[in-house]
Amino acid sequence: MNPFLWLVTTLITLYIWIIIASAVLSWLVAFNVVNPHNSVVRAIGETLYRLTEPALRPIRSMLPSLGGLDISPVILIIVLLFIERLLFWAFY
C-alpha cells in the first residue's frame, strides 16, 4: 500500500470517529446524561467542537432548516468516505 494513501485514509478514519464522538457527546448533553458544567466534559466538548466546527459550518450554512435535526455530520461523513474511495480509485 502506498504510504501516502495509508496516511490519508487513517486521518480520514480518525476524523470520522471524531465527528461521531462530537455528535454522541452533543446528544448526551442534550438529554442531560452528562453534566456540561463538569470541567472534563467541557474540555472534551470544546476540543471536539473546535475540531469539527470548521468542517461542519459550511455544510450547515447550505442546508435548509430542518427544525432541531442536524444532519451536517452525516453529510460530512459521506463526503469524507467519498473522498477516501476516490483516492483509492485514483491510486489503484
NORVEN-V316016 format. One record per residue. N is the residue number from 1. RES is the residue in one letter. PSI is psi as a letter, one per 40 degrees, with the letter a starting at -180 (NA if undefined). Layout:
N | RES | PSI
N | RES | PSI
This chain:
1 | M | i
2 | N | h
3 | P | d
4 | F | d
5 | L | d
6 | W | d
7 | L | d
8 | V | d
9 | T | d
10 | T | d
11 | L | d
12 | I | d
13 | T | d
14 | L | d
15 | Y | d
16 | I | d
17 | W | d
18 | I | d
19 | I | d
20 | I | d
21 | A | d
22 | S | d
23 | A | d
24 | V | d
25 | L | d
26 | S | d
27 | W | d
28 | L | d
29 | V | d
30 | A | d
31 | F | e
32 | N | f
33 | V | d
34 | V | i
35 | N | h
36 | P | e
37 | H | e
38 | N | h
39 | S | d
40 | V | d
41 | V | d
42 | R | d
43 | A | d
44 | I | d
45 | G | d
46 | E | d
47 | T | d
48 | L | d
49 | Y | d
50 | R | d
51 | L | d
52 | T | d
53 | E | d
54 | P | d
55 | A | d
56 | L | d
57 | R | d
58 | P | d
59 | I | d
60 | R | d
61 | S | d
62 | M | d
63 | L | i
64 | P | i
65 | S | h
66 | L | f
67 | G | b
68 | G | e
69 | L | h
70 | D | h
71 | I | e
72 | S | d
73 | P | d
74 | V | d
75 | I | d
76 | L | d
77 | I | d
78 | I | d
79 | V | d
80 | L | d
81 | L | d
82 | F | d
83 | I | d
84 | E | d
85 | R | d
86 | L | d
87 | L | d
88 | F | d
89 | W | d
90 | A | d
91 | F | e
92 | Y | NA
